[in-house]
């Protein structure tokens, strides 16, 4: 069948990067199986089993040129993927055929490979997330002083700055990065545990010498770049590991969706937009439209990712005794697609965060439409200093605010609160005196300093420690 005659995952054609797709590819999986078989043979040889250097050299010589046709043909016959690949490897390595997979169960290659691949996937996600933080760091620094409306309940509240809002997004990504790193550091191989986790087959191989069995396991871990294996397991490592890892990744989806939603709302206010290509078409029917398509896609994929966590959660809870196989089909889809979804989200985030467009004049006009309400206390205190009665002025301000709001909402006219105060003799203030209290930068509190402190104290150490991840780019298939 031609490729257009069958379903292909959109992660492959539209969303996920080549790097993440390779991490979860069949080729990477089966090459890792062969690395594990070599590691096991070396460790067993070191502890005295009759395995020759010649046999190991033969295994090494064919670790990457996998004879897939032989494995596929064998699997049709025996219906077992691991034993089919043991058989295929043995065809290429006739001298080593008898010592491949010696003492191991299928989960020796299957589960250990899953852990190794998750580690590779987490590292790629962390690198891209640091790239996003680097982009947002530049953005926050550039706009740390630009006053804008802050919103609670999506209603204008007090003021913040454009840069300060960006640090809110960054702080959540920073929390995600810490959790991702924690999960990566916690990963342990299943190790060399035998069929139900008791290491019985290895005790048989080494004539009951437990110290040699433990040494083999530690040796394999070291060869594969891990500090240790899990302390105990059944046939599989605990499926709670999958849940913990995917939960950390889904946390990234939450943060991404929050940021993308903010940008979508700001685009509606015309305060900010995601990047828009010169020849990009926003709508097939409305030529003037500039839809926030990238951020909408982030939200869509984030929903998928957050829901995907239910899969390893239920899988972990439904493992009977030492293991049931109803984890397998679900796990191979849920874990791979969780990583691919996170990768896709990060690709879009890299693109969006590198080209955010800000409209300062729109932001300023929106600020000034609301600032008279926010500045009412300052105006009142100025009038009090000139001899006004605070209680009377407070009540008159409340009446003016209600009337001005009615003009805006019911008549569609500009906010006229300043004119009302100017024309009210109780205040005794000129327009100049009133407008002197309407400087937006006086209403942003410590926002600019908070941005500086956050960037220097929290983000800069991460960027300094990972210079290779700063400046990452992402080309999108829109």
Protein Blocks (a to p, Z undefined) as FASTA:
>chain_A
ZZklpccdfklmmmmcfklmmmmpmklmmmmmmmmmmmmmmmmmmnopacdfklmmmmmm
mmmmccfklmmmmmmmnopaklmmmmmmmmmmmmlmmmgoghiafklmmmmmmmmmmmmm
mmmmmmmmmmmmmmmmmmmmmmmmmccdddehhiacbdddfklmmmmmmmmmmmmmmmmm
mmmmmpccebjnbjnonommmmmmnnopaklmmmmmmmmmmmnopabdcfbdcfbccfkl
mmmmmmmmmmmmmmmmmmmmmmmmmmmnomaccdddfklcfbfklmmbccdfklmmmmmm
mmmmmmmmmmmmmmmmmpghjbcfklmmmmmmmmmmmmmmmmmmmmmmmmmmmmcccdfk
lmmmmmmmmmmmmmmmmmmmmmmmnopafklmmmmmmmmmmmmmmmmmmnopacfklmmm
mmmmklopafklmmmmmcfklmnojmlmmmmmmmmmmmmmmmmmmmmlgopacdddZZ
